Amino acid sequence: MRSYTLHLPRDAGPGEAQGLDRAQIVPDGFSWGAFAFTALWFFFHRLWLAGLGVLVGLVAVAVLGRSLGLSPFTGTLVTLLVSVLIGLEASSLRRWTLARRGRPVRDAVVAGSVAEAESRLMARWLDSAAPPRPVAPAFPAGPSRAAEPVIGLFPFQEGRR
């Protein structure tokens, strides 16, 4: 099972069907495409700054490896490790870029496939326009509770440590 996040424009209101045509669903976890194609994956997803940063980072690693005189095996191993790091962080960079462009995370769901995540996220988004159900208070608001100041989760009592 994988987690997925729903990204909508800031002006989309809860329950609006019009905002769903501009929705983007981002899977969390390792990205094989970003691992294999690195900067090209970022450019394909229109993540220009992240793609440029990855490209500059890969060139810097290659130049640093050459200047240190690393063997071809060690250079390949370092490049492979950097690609694994890129594959691990690609989804986070994609979410960061979407939030920066005015499409923050609106919901998250755990699902077995993209289709299941899409149907659950869309159903939850459309149901979010319904008025919230009243929730019973966790503690009764009696006179004895109102007089005691609360620090964190525990009432403050003079003279006790």
N, C-alpha and C positions, 0 to 999 in steps of 0.2 A: 504494500500500500504506500502511496505517495501523497504528499500534501500539495495542494494547488492554491494559488492566490488569485483573487479577482481584482482587476484594476479597471476603474471607471474614471471618466473626467470628474473634476471637482463639482461641476454644476449639475451633475446627474443626481436627481432626488431619489430617495428610497422608494422602490416600487415602480419607478418609471420604466416602461418598456422601451422608450426611445433611447435611453442611455445604453441599452444592452447591445445595440448594433455596433457600438464603438468599444465594447468590452474586450479586454485581453486577459487570458488565463495563462499564468506562468507556473510551470511545474517546479517543485523544489527538488533538490538532490543533484546528483552527478549528471552532467551533460556530455554525452558521448560526442555530439557534434562540435562542442567547444573544445573538447580534448583533441579531436582529430584535426580540426580545421582552424583552430585558435582565432586569429584576427578575422578571418573570412566569416566565421560564425557571427561575430559581433557586428560586422558590417552588414550581413544579411538581415539581422534583426534591427538594423538602423540604430545601433548603439555606437555612435561615432566616437565619442570621447573615450569610452571603455576600449573600443577596438584600437584606437590610436595608442592608448596607454599600453595595451597588450603588445602591440607591434613594436613600440619603442622598448618595452621591457625585454622582449625576445631578442631584439638586435643588441641590446646592452649585455645580455647574458652571453650571446655569441662573441661579442667583441672582448668581453672580460675573460672568457674561456681561452680565446686566442692569445690574449696578452699574458695570461698566466701560464701558457704552454701546456694546457691539459691535453691528455691523449684523446683520440677520437672516441674511444669507449666511454671515458669519463664525460666528455662533452655531450654525447648522446644520452647518457644517464641523467645529466643535469637538465637537458632539454626535455626529457621524458617526465622528470619530476615537476618541472615548471608547467608542462602541459596538464599534468594531473591536478595541480593547484588551480589552473585556469578552469578545468572541467568542474571542479568542486565549487568554485566561486562564481561561475557564469550566471546562474539564476539570481544570485544576490545582486550582482551588478545590473542585471536586467531590471529587477524590481527597483533598485535605486534610481536608475535612469527614468523609468516610468513615473516614479514619484516626483522626480525633479521636473518632469515635463507636465506636471499637473494631473497625473493619474495615480493617486495614492491607492494603497491596498484597502479595499472595502470589505472583503470577506476572505476567509480561508476555509478549506475543507480537505478531508482526507478521503481519497477514493482509489479504486483499483485501476481506473483508466481515465483518459482525458474526456471521453464521452460521458462517463458517469459523473466526473467532477463538474463538467459543464452543465449537465442537467440539474445537479444538486445546487450549484451556485446560482443558476438562473432562477430556480424555484424559490430559493431562500431570499434572493433579491426582490422578487416580485411579491413575496409574502411579507417583506419588511415594511410595506406601506400600511399594514393593519395596525390599529392602535395597540400599544403595549398592554399586556395584562397586568393588573395590580399585583404587587408583591407584598407579602406580609412582612412587617419589620422583624429584624432578627432579635432585638431586645425590646421588652415592653418599655414604654416611655412613662414610667411612673415617677412620682415625686422623689423617691429615694435615688433614682438613677440620675435625675436632672441636677441634683445638688452636688454630685461628686464629679470633679474634673477627671477626664480620662487622658492618660498618657499612653499612646500606642494602643494596645488591646486590653490593657488592664487598668482598672480604676485606681486613682492615686489615694493612698491612705497615709495621713500624717503619722510620723513616728515609727513607721515600719520600714525595714530594709529588706 
